[in-house]
Structure formats: C-alpha cells, structure tokens
C-alpha cells in the first residue's frame, strides 16, 4: 500500500473558480446563439449588483453568476456577432476588389497535398498570405471594411514567389472570393466559430500575381502602425524560417513543427507514429516547448549564481523573443503569455499562488479568443500545466516518500531524485492528457508515459539548440547554421526512435467517439486520487471505471444502433466518392477519392471516427480513376486498412503506367504490408449482417467491354441487407458509363435497388436516366461537387424519390432498418428527410 501523504486541506483558489464560471458562460453562450450579447451583459450587471448583498452565500453566488454571464456575453459577441463594417461574403464565389495590409509572410508551395501529390498531373505553385482588410472597392470608390481574407495566388513557377507582396505592404487585390462555409461531413472542422473569433471573412483565389498591385490610398495612424509591425516581424520570421529550411533538409518538417508550430505533408508519417505512441504533444508546440527552453535559460543563469531577478528578466526576454521570431499562432501566444506572467510576477517581487496565476492567464486567453476554450491545444496546455503544478509533489511523496534535503545527498542521490521527478512528471502529464486526446483525436497509447520519457531528451535537445539557432539567424548565419544542424541531428534521432516504438505491438489504439463529459471528469478524478488519502480498495475500482468508461462508450458508439441493419455514409468529398458501410461492429470502405488529393489526410479519418468506424479493415476501389482512390493511402494509415480489394483493370493500369498514381498506390500498399486482393464478378464480402456481391464487370471482357474505358469497367457492388420485410438492396455503381450500364442490364435483367449511387457522380446521360428509372430506387445518392449541382435534366428522374446530393446536403447517411424501412438524411440539415430535388 502506498504511504499516504499528510492531509493539508485544499480548496480551489478564487481565480480557478472564476475561470470555471467564465468557461461555463462561454459554452452556454455558444450553445444559445439566439440570445444576444447585450442580454448576457445586462444579466452580468444584475448579478454584480446582487453580489453586493451582505450575505456571503448570496455574494459568492452573485459573483459566480456575473462571471458566467460576462463570459457568455463576450463569447456570443465574438463567436456569433461581428462588427457592422466587416466584409460579408456569401457561400457562392464572386469577384471582389479589396485593399488591405499583408499580415504575414507569403508562403509558397504546391497546390496538392497527400501521398499522391508527387504523381499529380496538375500541381501548380501557389502562394498564400493573409490580407487584413482596410477597404472594399465598389464602383471605383473605396468603402471602409474590416476582416481578414485568406488569399491564395496561382503562380507559374515556384520562383515567381518573389512577385508576391511583402509582408506589411498596403495592396489592392482582385480575387474570386467566398465566405466561410459549414462543415459538410461528420467530425469535420467547424470553421465558422474559428473564423469569427479571428476576424476571417473568407477565402480569396487570385488568378495571377499581376492582380496584386499597390493600393492608391494611404493608411490611418493605427493601420500604419500595424503595417509597420507586420513588416518588421515578417522580415525577422522569414529570415528565421529561411535558416531552418536551409540547414535541416531531411528533418525540416519535424523541425518546422516543433520549433515554429507549422505542419507540412512531409510530417504525416512521423506525426502519426508520434500520435500512436502517445507522444504527439512533443510535436504540437505548446507551453511544454517554451517551458523546456525556459528551464535551460534558468539553468544557464544559475550557473553564474543565485540571481532570481536576472532569471525572471531572462524569461521575460525569452517570451518576447518567441512572440517576435515565431509566427503568432495561438499555441505560441499561450506559451509566451504563461512564461511572461510568471516572469513579471517574479520581477515585481510579488508572492503568488501558481495555480491562481495559471487561471488568470487562462482567463486572459479565452477573453482574447473565446474559441480557444474549445481547442484541444488550449485544454492540453493549461490542463497539463495545472496537473503538474498541483499533483507532482503529492504523487512523488506518495510513491517515493519525502524529498531528501539536497544538502545531505551527493551527486548520485541528486541524479536519482531527478529521475524520480522526471518519471512522476511524465506519469502526471500522461494521466491528464490521455482523456483529452482520447476525446479529441480518438487515440489511446498504453506506452505514452514510456515514449514521452524516451523521446523527451531528443525533443529537449532540438528545442535547446533550435530556438537559439532561429534567434541567431537574425544576426549571424554561421552560428545559426551550426546550432540548427545540431538540432537537426536530434530531430533525426527522435524520428527514428518514434518509428521504432511505433512498430512495437500494442503501442496505440483508435477508439470511436466518447462522452464529452469524460475529458472533464477524468482529470478531476485523477487529481482526487493523487491528492486524497485513497486506499487500494478504492483505487482499484476508480481506475477500472476510468478505463471502462471510454471503452464502453467507444464500443457502444462503434456499432450500429439496435434497430439498424446497415448504415451507408456517403461522404461529401467534392468531385469524388467515398462510402463507408457499417453493420454491427464491422465496417468497410468503398472508394476513397476526390479531385482534392489531400482528402485522406483529415476529412475521411475524422468522418470515419465520428460515425463510429475508427477502424476500417477492408477497402474496395471501383476503378483506376484518381477521384476514386486519391485519398486511399493517407486514409488507410489512419483507419488501419489491411486489405484492399480491386479489379483486374486497376492492376492493368498500374502495370501499363509505372509512373502513374495507381502504380504508386500498389507499390506503397505492398511496402506497408497491406494485402491487395483482385476480385472478379461473383466475389462476395461479409460486413456484419450484410453481404456485398460484385456484379460488374463480368469475368471475361468481351464485345464492347473489351476496349471499353475504365468507367465502363467500374466495379458495381450489390449490397444485400436482410430485414424482417425481406431483402433490401444497395447498389454502388462507381463511374459506370453507357457501355457498362448496357452490359450490367444484359447480365442481370432482374437487377433492382432500393438505394442507388447515381452513376458517374450524376453526370447526365440518357442511358443513365433510363437506368435510374428502371431500378426505381427509393433513395438516390449523388456524390459530386458543385459543378453538377442543379442539373435540371435530372428533374424527371428525381420525382417520387429521395435524391440527395453531397455538394448540397453534405454527407448522406442512409439507414436500412431491421423492419425494412429506409431512412436517408444529409449532414447539412440533420433532422430533415433529405428529400427534394
């Protein structure tokens, strides 16, 4: 039995209570978007008056309600309301002429992302920058406007990046712009809350750098000062980023992530390995990173003697340098503000409670940007730091006994004491972070403590050498190059160890969505277990509950509802197709592609987890058109695909074009150990209660099919769902075209369908229209982008059935109930019947 620490009595500091009230208010205000901010502010004023009541309980209650109402009002005003002069852009794209200040250094890269980007036929150079608006041009007159327009510029070559405007420049831009839309898939990133809080009004596409020209007017005083600030910091940051790119070619992606907080496709593989081993927090820049550097700064000062004021000033300089050199993203600002707050308190010689100070900083951050409260990075940063502040010493005392007096032990004893403290820090950080990461990312790593402790020295060395290298790049390229090269060696070693640990069995698990209450309750229970005098008879059931809760919820949400025999989710991927078929606890993916090559990086994995299918062991690809498999390699790594089913035409395409995308997919799947199975008509696949049968193409391609296109030989799967009212049929047709439709009808004259994927994304052809009429499905699903939306030639076929279009309705969920009924709904309008034309 653990020795119990002496009970000291602990109550929540007042600022922690204030933070809790403000946080609850922001959540309530965000959920009750229909209530105006002024209503909440009025309520806060009333509660503040009540707080003057002499009775203590009433006074405390009034203060708490006032703080909550203030948080609700502020959150509502920032997340759901905006300034009257903010530029308003609709969902449809239109040409606008705007003026503004370039607020960040333009970044130049390629348009496509994902594993297949190197094989893309069209992958132009593209520049990206943020334009802080000062005006909009209407009929030749500049009207005041506010907001940030995120612009991308098409370039002929990478070298044309020098044609982009410099940061801080006042420019006029002609762009095809559109507003911030809503998520179209389950689990998708909600951009509207993020955009409102940051003043982002939309995105703009600039056809050529020649459409960016100097603005004709002059800037006002505050705008001019803002432009000069952006100009100065932009030059410093560009020089630092250039030094990083030039010295760490092989580990540049990992270095950019851990030092600058930026992410590139080159980081995907090692990033996934770190996530599965429970060490992703070492890459996601946060207070941990600046905390490590701050530790080295304090150590360097203490080598010269005991100078607490000098230590505090050095930390304050570090925080200011971080804000200037590193792009001012929220994680950087959070970390810098935390370091600066503690440093300023020390410099002023004030006594303070560390948890109280942390709560003050946390309140300041959410008042600056209320959307940060919902950000996993914010929750991890403040949650883990709060855990370290309050739990490390009690747990260390419980496990190892009282800390020895450093004056009575030698160097060996000090090393042992340091190792023990490091282990306790790792355990506490892992215990607090695991419930948060499990909720947001669906990953749980049993070896998270070990991997963090093993990889932390490499990350610490990279940070201790990298940040001084970035700062030195401003004054000396030689010194900067030496430091960043050494940092690169540490990063290379870190990546190698992460891959090695990831290859071990049982390093990480992916779970279905869990209860949002869990990441709130679990850390509090963990804190109670560590601080209270909890005996083994209580500890065991508490730990069992913490483990069983997410496991049970994940098991329940990872299976179809009791009354559902099968569920088909057709994701909204633009011009492309991706279906997820679920039955019971099993799932399968039919196609995984889009004209947007990066669809498998985030969109498909997030949606799969959100619908309860975090693991999809089998994927079937209909044919070798890129918009049907472009996301396979990226998504397969996240959802753990270990078997891919293709037709002979896919193999033939890979062999005929060794430099093509299909060949790269087959080669990469083989390298990963993923089984590639070639199937012919008549093959069947079992998914829970349902059976999928391949009905096209026929085994022997003769007649018109012999020289037919890939579309005509697209795989057609008939999914048979048994119900109490008889079998229901889901027909997935891929890109089946005229010749293929004729062959399918001839080979299966009695073919029918209750649910039909409209062939070739709904590209209208009389043969396809006749095919739909003959099958007469109750539900027709058209997976397509905006360019095929609203084709009136389909109106006759749409009559009398539910016709859902992913570009308009979002992801389409079709459920075949066990009693034989069929339900279909679009994600964009949950609760509707999804019907209409």
DAPEBEL-V532365 format. One record per helix or strand of 3 or more residues. SS is the DSSP state (H for helix, E for strand). FROM is the first residue (numbers start at 1). TO is the last residue. If there is no record, write none. Layout:
ss=(SS:SS)
from=(FROM:FROM)
to=(TO:TO)
This chain:
ss=(H:H:H:E:E:H:E:E:E:H:E:H:E:H:E:H:H:H:H:H:H:H:H:H:H:H:H:H:H:H:H:E:E:E:H:H:E:H:H:E:H:H:E:E:E:H:E:E:H:E:H:H:E:H:H:E:H:E:E:H)
from=(14:37:56:94:107:117:125:141:148:158:170:191:200:209:212:221:252:265:280:287:308:330:354:370:376:406:411:448:477:518:536:564:576:586:597:603:618:626:632:643:648:661:675:684:690:703:716:728:738:755:759:766:779:786:792:802:806:812:822:827)
to=(31:50:79:102:110:119:138:144:155:163:178:198:206:211:214:247:260:276:282:302:325:347:368:374:400:408:441:472:502:531:557:570:583:594:600:610:620:628:639:646:656:672:678:687:696:705:721:732:747:757:762:775:782:788:798:805:809:817:826:829)
